Amino acid sequence: MLCILLNIVPMNDNFIAKWESQVKKGVLEFIILIVLSRKELYGYELITELKSRTDYNVAEGTIYPILNRLKAEKLIQSHWQEMESGVPRKYYKITKEGTKLLQLMITSWDALATSIQRLKTK
C-alpha cells in the first residue's frame, strides 16, 4: 500500500529531512532542560545521554553553544570538578528558574501535542 501511495504522491525526502532537522533544533533546549532536571551532567555525558535515550545525534559543536546560552539566561549553572585522573570536567545542572521555565515548557508542549493529536484523529 505504501508503494502505491508513494507512486501517487511523490515524497520530497529533502523537505522531510529539513523539516525534521528544524523540529529537532527547535526542541533541543527543551530536551536538555529535561535531562538536566533529572541529574547533573558534564557536556560529553549529556551528549551520550541524548544519544542513548533519543534519536538525536548531537555534536559537541551544537551542544556547547546551547549550554552557554542556557547558562546566560540563568536556566542552568555550571561548576568545574576535579577528577582523580584526567582533566577537570564542567558539570551542568538546572537552576530554580530553569525548573520553573521547564514546567511552563512542558505545559505548552503537552497542549501542542494534544492539539496535534486532535487534528490527526479527525
Summary of the structure (lengths in Angstrom):
residues: 122
radius of gyration: 18.5
end to end distance: 21.7
largest distance: 61.9
contacts: 287
relative contact order: 0.12
helix: 68%
strand: 11%
